[in-house]
Amino acid sequence: MTAERYFSTTVRVRYIETDQMGIAHHSSVLTWMEVARIELCDAVGLSYKALEASGYRLPVLGVGVHYHKPAYFDDRLTLRVSINPTPSVKFTLSYRISRGADVIAKATSTHAFVDVEGRVLRPPVHFWEAINLLPANLPKSSL
């Protein structure tokens, strides 16, 4: 079994993402997941924009979110995204969104490599090679 690879980045909860009580709206998690995906691609030297310019698209096929605690205006959150580096046209990203030791949400998103017409494509070889350069995931007990 191949160890998952991970990447972490941070976001700051913006005022526009909160309700009158200063709590981040539940839909903000989807935006933060996208931030993590784009940053992950950048971190391995494959900008999302460059993938698209090469004719690839990575549509979201499915999303799942489990909320644990609220996030508040001006919180600094850590977005940790993990991916199994086994080459495939379809893959799932796992996310852990936290504020310090507090887990705000855990989520997944499933994607596939397709062309501009939506036909399934083999992923570019350099995508999986770059993913394999990320650090191996910590043991599950550490997540």
Secondary structure, 3 states (H helix, E strand, C coil): CCCCEEEEEEEECCHHHECCCCEECCCHHHHHHHHHHHHHHHHCCCCHHHHHHCCCECCEEEEEEEECCCCECCCEEEEEEEECCCCCCEEEEEEEEEECCEEEEEEEEEEECECCCCCECCCCHHHHHHHCCCCECCCHHHC
